[in-house]
Amino acid sequence: MSSMGLQSRLLAGLAVLVAVAIASTGWLTLAASRGRLIGAEEERARAIAESAAGVIGAVRESGSEGDGGRLRVAAESLGRVSGVREVTLVGSDGGAILGAVGGDAAIAAVLAGAGPITRREGNVISVVVPVRAAGAVVLALRLRLDAGGVPGEAERG
């Protein structure tokens, strides 16, 4: 009888171990999937910002250097894309053409030649990219996008 009690306890312990192993495997899979989703959201936000910078760079090349009105209209149109919360366009002198710079060090870094800078601030992905004209960095563009809206909504906007 005591061996039967021991056997039952061992089986119960084994069942608990198996249940914990299955639950932790599921949790690890979920955590890894979430990490991949976050990475995909940030990559897509960066691709959207780089595409937008290409369009603004083309507008800049087609006009004169002091033609801030056309640049402002082009940048404002980005704000109508679904998932885009805020658009900031900054001249090479650090002055805002559209939006508020707000002491963002990433803008200064991009204007100085750094590549695109992506940050996640809660449910918002902030991407700062260089805008090039004639091969040189002439402006910086910062887009702030809804993290949840980036995968599908921002592309369809």
trRosetta pair geometry for C-beta under 8 A, 3 or more apart (Angstrom, degrees):
i j d omega theta_ij theta_ji phi_ij phi_ji
1 4 5.6 -51 -152 32 36 113
1 5 6.7 38 150 -18 65 103
2 5 5.5 -49 -151 34 39 115
2 6 6.4 40 150 -19 67 103
3 6 5.5 -51 -147 38 36 113
3 7 6.1 40 151 -22 67 105
4 7 5.6 -49 -143 36 32 113
4 8 6.4 35 155 -20 63 104
5 8 5.8 -52 -147 35 29 112
5 9 6.4 28 154 -17 63 107
6 9 5.7 -56 -148 38 31 110
6 10 6.3 32 153 -20 65 106
7 10 5.7 -53 -147 36 31 111
7 11 6.4 29 155 -16 64 106
8 11 5.8 -55 -147 39 30 110
8 12 6.2 30 153 -19 64 107
9 12 5.6 -53 -145 38 32 112
9 13 6.2 34 154 -19 65 106
10 13 5.7 -54 -147 38 30 112
10 14 6.2 32 153 -19 65 106
11 14 5.6 -52 -144 37 32 112
11 15 6.3 36 153 -22 64 104
12 15 5.6 -51 -148 34 31 114
12 16 6.6 33 152 -19 63 103
13 16 5.7 -53 -151 34 33 111
13 17 6.4 34 151 -18 65 104
14 17 5.6 -52 -148 36 34 113
14 18 6.3 34 154 -19 66 104
15 18 5.8 -52 -146 36 30 110
15 19 6.3 31 154 -19 64 107
16 19 5.7 -55 -147 37 31 112
16 20 6.3 30 155 -17 66 106
17 20 5.8 -56 -146 38 30 109
17 21 6.2 31 154 -21 65 107
18 21 5.6 -54 -146 36 30 113
18 22 6.3 29 156 -18 65 105
19 22 5.9 -55 -147 37 29 109
19 23 6.3 26 156 -16 64 109
20 23 5.8 -57 -144 40 30 110
20 24 6.1 24 160 -15 66 109
21 24 6.1 -57 -141 40 26 105
21 25 6.2 28 157 -21 62 108
22 25 5.8 -56 -148 35 28 111
22 26 6.5 29 154 -18 63 107
23 26 5.7 -57 -152 37 31 112
23 27 6.3 31 151 -20 65 107
24 27 5.4 -51 -145 37 36 114
24 28 6.2 37 155 -19 67 103
25 28 5.8 -52 -146 37 30 110
25 29 6.3 32 153 -19 63 106
26 29 5.7 -54 -147 36 30 112
26 30 6.3 32 153 -19 64 107
27 30 5.7 -54 -149 37 30 113
27 31 6.3 30 153 -19 65 106
28 31 5.6 -52 -145 37 32 111
28 32 6.3 31 156 -18 65 106
29 32 5.8 -55 -147 38 30 110
29 33 6.3 30 154 -19 64 108
30 33 5.7 -55 -146 37 29 112
30 34 6.3 31 154 -20 64 105
31 34 5.7 -53 -148 34 30 112
31 35 6.5 34 152 -20 63 104
32 35 5.6 -52 -151 34 33 114
32 36 6.6 32 151 -17 65 104
33 36 5.7 -54 -150 37 34 110
33 37 6.3 36 151 -21 66 105
34 37 5.5 -53 -147 36 33 113
34 38 6.4 35 154 -20 66 103
35 38 5.8 -51 -148 34 31 111
35 39 6.5 31 153 -17 63 107
36 39 5.6 -55 -149 38 33 113
36 40 6.2 33 153 -20 66 106
37 40 5.6 -54 -146 37 31 111
37 41 6.3 35 153 -21 65 104
38 41 5.7 -52 -148 34 31 113
38 42 6.4 27 155 -15 64 107
38 120 7.2 -11 -168 -86 108 162
38 147 7.8 -13 -127 -166 72 124
39 42 5.9 -58 -148 39 30 108
39 43 6.2 29 155 -18 66 109
40 43 5.7 -54 -143 38 31 111
40 44 6.2 30 157 -18 65 107
40 151 6.8 37 123 -100 109 105
41 44 5.9 -58 -147 38 27 108
41 45 6.3 29 154 -20 64 107
41 125 6.3 -169 139 -51 100 148
41 147 5.5 46 165 -164 149 77
41 150 4.7 103 -156 71 83 137
41 151 6.1 -63 -99 -53 77 88
42 45 5.6 -51 -145 35 32 113
42 46 6.4 34 154 -19 63 105
42 118 5.2 107 -172 155 104 143
42 120 6.5 -73 -87 -61 115 108
42 125 5.7 -169 -106 -138 66 135
43 46 5.7 -53 -150 36 31 112
43 47 6.4 33 151 -20 64 104
44 47 5.5 -51 -147 35 34 112
44 48 6.4 37 153 -20 65 102
44 150 5.1 134 92 155 118 107
44 151 6.0 116 42 -101 169 48
44 154 7.4 135 141 61 111 128
44 155 7.7 -71 -174 -48 117 111
45 48 5.7 -52 -149 34 32 112
45 49 6.4 29 153 -16 65 107
45 118 6.6 122 89 -135 114 119
45 125 4.3 -108 -81 112 175 141
45 127 5.1 178 138 -36 100 134
45 143 7.2 -164 -177 95 91 116
45 145 5.0 -163 -127 47 111 141
45 150 5.0 -51 -65 -133 90 140
45 154 7.5 65 -102 49 65 171
46 49 5.7 -56 -147 39 32 110
46 50 6.2 30 156 -18 67 107
46 116 5.6 104 -150 141 106 150
46 118 5.2 -59 -73 -72 109 133
46 127 5.3 -177 -96 -130 57 138
46 129 7.4 128 -156 -71 70 120
47 50 5.8 -54 -143 38 30 109
47 51 6.3 32 156 -19 63 106
48 51 5.9 -56 -151 36 28 111
48 52 6.3 28 152 -17 64 108
48 81 7.8 168 -172 136 127 155
48 127 7.7 126 69 47 87 156
48 143 6.9 -106 107 93 104 165
48 145 7.0 78 73 -68 146 155
48 150 7.4 -134 -4 -147 143 91
48 154 5.5 -28 -102 139 159 131
48 155 7.3 -121 -91 -78 112 69
49 52 5.6 -55 -147 39 32 112
49 53 6.2 35 153 -23 65 104
49 116 6.9 130 96 -140 126 127
49 127 4.0 -143 -27 110 159 133
49 128 7.7 -81 177 -72 150 5
49 129 4.6 150 137 -9 110 131
49 141 6.4 172 -169 106 91 111
49 143 4.7 -152 -98 23 100 125
50 53 5.5 -49 -145 34 33 114
50 54 6.6 40 151 -24 62 100
50 116 6.5 -58 -72 -74 101 146
50 129 5.4 -159 -85 -142 61 159
51 54 5.6 -51 -156 29 34 115
51 55 6.8 32 149 -17 64 101
52 55 5.7 -52 -153 34 36 111
52 56 6.3 31 152 -14 68 106
52 78 5.4 58 -143 -110 136 133
52 129 7.9 123 68 55 91 137
52 141 6.3 -161 108 150 107 156
52 143 6.6 94 49 -54 155 137
53 56 5.7 -55 -144 42 33 108
53 57 6.0 40 153 -24 66 106
53 129 4.6 -108 -45 108 149 123
53 130 6.7 88 -169 92 147 38
53 131 4.6 -143 -159 -93 90 72
53 132 7.5 60 151 9 108 71
53 141 4.9 -159 -91 29 90 139
54 57 5.6 -52 -145 35 29 114
54 58 6.6 31 154 -20 62 103
55 58 5.7 -54 -154 33 32 111
55 59 6.6 32 149 -18 64 103
55 74 6.5 -170 129 -174 100 120
56 59 5.5 -49 -149 35 37 114
56 60 6.3 41 150 -22 66 104
56 71 6.5 65 -160 -145 97 82
56 74 5.3 149 -107 122 75 132
56 75 6.3 45 -106 -72 129 81
56 89 7.0 -158 -152 -121 153 128
56 131 5.1 -56 96 -132 114 136
56 139 6.8 -91 132 76 126 144
56 141 6.2 140 36 -71 157 138
57 60 5.4 -51 -147 36 33 114
57 61 6.3 32 154 -18 66 104
57 131 4.8 -172 -69 -175 87 81
57 132 5.1 15 -126 67 143 53
57 133 5.1 -168 -160 -69 82 72
57 138 7.5 126 -122 43 82 113
57 139 7.7 -159 -85 40 70 110
58 61 5.7 -52 -145 37 32 110
58 62 6.3 27 157 -18 64 110
59 62 5.9 -61 -147 38 28 108
59 63 6.5 3 162 0 64 113
59 70 5.6 -166 174 140 111 107
59 71 6.1 150 113 -95 123 59
59 74 4.6 -115 -28 -56 171 161
60 63 6.5 -76 -147 46 25 94
60 67 7.9 169 -130 68 51 104
60 71 6.2 43 -81 -92 84 111
60 131 6.7 110 -7 146 148 120
60 133 4.4 -101 106 -72 119 141
60 138 6.0 160 161 90 155 143
60 139 6.7 -160 -78 -6 153 128
61 133 4.6 -177 -68 -146 84 100
61 134 6.6 147 -112 -38 105 76
63 67 3.7 -90 149 58 132 159
63 70 5.1 159 -53 51 161 152
63 71 7.7 -130 53 -43 144 84
64 67 4.7 115 56 -29 73 106
67 70 4.9 4 148 23 111 112
67 71 6.7 125 109 -16 75 94
68 71 5.4 -62 -150 44 42 113
68 72 5.8 47 153 -27 74 105
68 91 7.8 -46 -104 -71 111 122
68 97 5.3 -151 -152 -141 104 107
69 72 5.7 -53 -146 33 28 112
69 73 6.5 28 155 -18 63 104
70 73 5.8 -51 -148 35 33 111
70 74 6.4 32 153 -18 65 106
71 74 5.7 -55 -149 38 31 111
71 75 6.2 26 155 -15 66 109
71 89 6.3 -175 153 145 106 154
71 97 5.6 -31 110 163 124 151
71 98 7.7 -152 124 -17 86 113
71 139 7.3 -176 -158 -88 139 161
72 75 5.8 -58 -144 41 29 107
72 76 6.1 32 156 -23 65 108
72 89 7.2 -159 -100 56 52 140
72 97 5.8 -139 -77 156 83 95
72 98 5.1 145 -131 -65 76 112
73 76 5.7 -53 -143 36 28 112
73 77 6.6 36 155 -27 61 101
74 77 5.9 -52 -158 24 30 114
74 78 7.6 36 145 -24 58 96
75 78 5.8 -44 -166 18 42 116
75 79 7.7 48 142 -22 62 96
75 87 5.2 166 170 147 89 131
75 89 4.2 -86 -103 -31 159 138
75 97 6.9 119 10 103 157 111
75 98 4.5 174 101 35 140 154
75 99 7.9 -108 149 -11 133 106
75 141 7.2 -157 -119 -124 108 104
76 79 5.6 -44 -167 19 47 118
76 80 7.8 44 144 -18 65 96
76 87 7.0 -179 -99 72 30 144
76 98 6.4 -143 -60 -138 76 149
77 80 5.9 -50 -166 25 47 112
77 81 8.0 62 140 -32 63 89
78 81 5.7 -34 -168 4 50 117
78 84 5.8 -140 150 -176 79 169
78 87 4.8 121 84 -98 115 144
78 143 6.8 -99 155 -104 134 113
79 84 5.7 -139 -127 111 35 122
79 86 7.5 1 -113 -135 99 22
79 87 4.8 -106 -63 1 90 123
80 84 7.7 13 48 57 19 124
80 157 7.1 160 123 165 63 118
81 84 4.5 64 71 -2 93 125
81 154 5.9 50 147 -156 111 70
81 157 3.7 114 -159 99 62 150
82 149 6.4 -133 144 -176 82 126
82 153 4.5 -102 123 164 117 97
82 154 6.1 -144 88 -94 70 39
82 156 6.6 -17 45 77 131 81
82 157 3.6 -171 16 -90 79 105
83 145 5.2 21 147 -160 92 97
83 146 4.9 -116 -150 41 67 97
83 149 3.2 -172 -113 128 95 120
83 150 5.8 143 -178 -76 140 43
83 153 4.5 140 -51 99 116 106
83 154 3.5 -85 64 -72 146 87
83 157 6.5 -127 20 -45 92 132
84 87 6.5 23 166 -55 125 95
84 143 5.9 -66 -135 -162 102 106
84 144 7.4 102 -165 74 60 52
84 145 5.6 -42 -102 -101 51 79
84 154 6.5 102 -43 -128 78 103
84 157 7.3 -87 0 16 102 177
85 124 6.3 -49 20 -128 153 116
85 144 4.6 -58 66 103 107 98
85 145 6.4 173 5 -106 88 20
85 146 6.2 116 -45 -47 106 75
86 99 6.4 102 174 -126 96 130
86 142 7.6 -12 111 114 98 95
86 143 7.3 156 83 -158 59 41
86 144 4.1 21 46 39 99 115
87 98 6.2 -6 112 118 97 124
87 99 5.9 -152 100 -49 51 132
87 141 7.5 -29 -163 -164 84 90
87 142 7.5 148 -161 83 37 61
87 143 6.0 -8 -106 -106 67 70
87 144 8.0 -134 -61 24 34 74
88 96 6.6 -65 -162 -134 92 105
88 98 6.5 -169 -140 96 34 73
88 99 3.3 -114 -104 91 71 148
88 100 6.7 -76 -113 53 120 35
88 101 6.6 137 -177 -89 136 45
88 104 7.9 112 94 20 161 150
88 107 7.5 -67 116 -93 129 134
88 141 7.3 150 83 -160 58 43
88 142 4.1 -1 57 55 107 105
88 143 8.0 -158 28 -68 71 32
89 96 7.3 102 76 -163 54 64
89 97 4.4 -50 102 65 102 109
89 98 4.4 44 31 38 101 98
89 99 6.6 117 16 23 57 107
89 131 7.7 16 -144 -16 94 150
89 139 6.1 -5 -173 178 88 129
89 140 7.6 162 -155 82 44 50
89 141 5.6 -9 -106 -106 73 73
89 142 7.9 -155 -68 26 33 68
90 94 6.3 -12 177 -150 117 30
90 95 6.9 159 -157 81 74 30
90 96 5.6 -46 -103 -102 75 51
90 97 6.6 -174 -100 7 18 85
90 101 5.8 78 -99 -94 128 106
90 107 5.3 59 25 -170 162 128
90 111 7.0 -79 108 -64 118 126
90 139 6.3 150 77 -166 50 74
90 140 4.5 -11 59 57 107 96
90 141 7.8 -165 22 -73 75 30
90 142 7.4 39 -8 -5 110 102
91 94 7.1 -40 76 27 74 20
91 95 5.0 -4 42 61 114 83
91 96 7.7 -151 6 -83 84 4
91 97 5.6 109 -43 -46 89 103
91 138 7.9 -42 -154 157 60 69
91 139 6.0 -45 -112 -110 35 82
92 111 6.1 149 -139 -154 53 111
92 137 7.2 132 -108 118 101 77
92 138 5.5 -66 -53 -162 116 45
92 139 6.6 -79 -49 -76 70 43
94 101 6.9 45 175 -115 75 164
94 107 7.5 110 -135 125 73 114
94 108 6.7 16 -112 -97 110 84
94 111 6.7 -140 -79 41 71 175
95 101 7.9 -112 -150 -34 20 136
96 99 5.8 -128 -159 78 123 59
96 100 6.1 -37 -92 -114 164 27
96 101 5.1 -140 -63 -33 105 91
97 139 7.3 -30 4 -136 140 124
99 142 7.3 -133 100 64 157 104
101 104 5.9 -132 176 24 66 94
101 107 5.8 -116 -148 58 95 166
104 107 4.6 78 91 -4 104 106
104 108 7.6 171 100 -4 61 82
104 128 7.1 170 143 -76 131 144
104 142 6.7 36 106 -86 167 161
105 108 5.6 -54 -155 39 46 111
105 109 6.1 48 148 -23 73 106
106 109 5.5 -54 -146 38 34 114
106 110 6.3 34 156 -19 67 104
106 114 8.0 -107 -158 82 61 141
106 117 4.2 -145 -152 87 115 149
106 119 7.1 -126 -60 -15 154 124
106 126 7.6 130 51 129 160 116
106 128 4.3 146 133 23 114 152
106 142 7.4 106 94 -102 115 118
107 110 5.9 -55 -148 36 29 108
107 111 6.4 27 154 -15 64 108
107 128 5.6 -127 -80 -145 56 142
107 140 4.8 139 -153 109 77 153
107 142 6.2 -58 -83 -47 102 125
108 111 5.7 -56 -147 40 31 111
108 112 6.2 28 154 -18 65 110
109 112 5.7 -61 -148 39 30 110
109 114 4.1 -3 153 15 93 144
109 117 6.4 67 83 -41 128 146
109 128 7.8 93 64 103 95 140
110 113 7.9 177 -174 36 27 11
110 114 5.3 -77 -87 66 42 91
110 115 7.7 -45 -118 114 79 12
110 116 7.3 34 -112 -107 117 34
110 117 6.3 -119 -60 4 105 109
110 128 5.0 -142 -29 138 146 108
110 129 6.7 162 -147 -177 144 9
110 130 5.1 -166 176 -66 98 77
110 137 7.2 -168 152 -160 71 141
110 140 4.5 114 93 -123 123 119
111 130 7.5 151 -85 -111 35 91
111 137 6.3 169 -143 136 41 128
111 140 5.0 -75 -59 -40 86 124
113 130 7.9 23 -126 -83 27 147
113 137 6.4 -161 -92 7 53 148
114 117 6.5 29 122 -49 126 110
114 130 8.0 166 76 -47 53 113
115 130 7.5 -86 -140 -2 34 113
116 127 6.4 -5 -174 -172 109 94
116 128 6.8 166 -154 85 59 52
116 129 4.4 -9 -107 -102 98 81
116 130 7.3 -113 -70 5 64 74
117 127 7.3 161 84 -154 49 47
117 128 4.7 -2 55 55 97 101
117 129 8.0 -164 26 -70 59 47
118 125 6.6 -10 -167 -176 96 100
118 126 7.3 155 -155 85 46 53
118 127 5.0 -8 -105 -105 78 81
119 125 7.4 162 84 -158 43 54
119 126 4.7 -11 62 61 93 101
119 127 7.9 -176 25 -75 61 41
120 124 7.4 152 -160 84 52 47
120 125 5.5 -27 -103 -104 70 71
120 126 7.7 -177 -86 20 20 75
120 147 6.8 54 -142 -92 102 128
121 124 4.9 -23 70 70 91 98
121 125 7.8 163 24 -94 70 22
121 126 5.9 33 1 -11 115 115
122 147 7.9 -147 114 -9 53 132
123 146 6.4 -4 144 -155 96 69
123 147 4.7 -125 -168 24 56 114
123 148 6.5 -16 -165 -10 109 96
124 144 5.3 4 -179 -177 118 100
124 145 6.9 147 -158 72 66 36
124 146 6.6 -47 -104 -105 63 37
124 147 6.4 -111 -72 -30 12 90
125 144 7.3 163 80 -154 43 51
125 145 5.0 -20 60 63 94 92
125 146 7.9 12 17 102 85 11
125 147 5.3 114 -29 -89 96 76
125 150 6.3 13 26 -59 139 146
126 142 6.5 -3 -172 -171 91 102
126 143 7.5 173 -148 88 46 46
126 144 5.0 -14 -100 -103 77 81
127 142 7.0 166 85 -149 45 54
127 143 5.2 -5 57 57 96 90
127 144 8.0 175 20 -83 64 36
127 145 7.2 8 5 5 108 109
128 140 6.0 6 -174 177 98 111
128 141 7.1 165 -150 85 51 44
128 142 4.6 -17 -97 -97 81 86
129 140 7.3 160 80 -158 35 65
129 141 5.4 -18 61 63 85 95
129 142 8.0 159 17 -85 62 40
129 143 8.0 1 10 7 105 98
130 137 4.3 -65 -160 -123 126 109
130 139 7.6 131 -168 80 54 50
130 140 6.2 -45 -108 -105 49 68
130 141 7.9 88 -179 19 5 82
131 137 7.1 98 63 -153 46 64
131 138 6.0 -67 98 64 88 79
131 139 3.8 -12 55 68 125 97
131 140 6.6 -156 7 -83 90 16
131 141 5.4 87 -48 -22 109 105
132 135 6.3 -13 179 -147 118 11
132 136 6.4 155 -149 74 80 25
132 137 5.8 -50 -93 -90 73 46
132 138 6.7 109 -139 9 27 88
133 136 6.6 -31 67 60 60 76
133 138 4.6 -16 26 4 106 145
133 139 7.9 55 -10 4 109 95
134 138 8.0 71 38 -43 87 129
137 140 7.6 27 179 -69 110 75
145 149 6.6 -133 173 77 89 101
145 150 5.2 84 135 -83 131 99
145 154 5.9 1 -150 -88 131 146
146 149 3.6 56 78 18 116 115
146 150 6.7 -163 85 -35 60 74
146 153 7.6 -9 69 71 119 136
146 154 7.9 -179 50 -59 84 108
147 150 6.1 -39 -156 -1 29 116
148 151 7.9 -50 -177 15 37 98
149 152 7.8 -96 -168 60 46 64
149 153 4.1 -62 -165 60 83 134
149 154 5.8 101 133 -43 89 88
150 153 7.3 -13 -31 51 8 86
150 154 5.2 -9 -130 2 44 133
151 154 7.9 106 39 24 18 96
152 155 6.5 -76 -164 37 31 105
152 156 6.5 9 159 -8 70 116
153 156 6.1 -71 -149 41 31 102
153 157 6.6 53 156 -52 67 92
154 157 5.9 -28 -154 -8 34 119
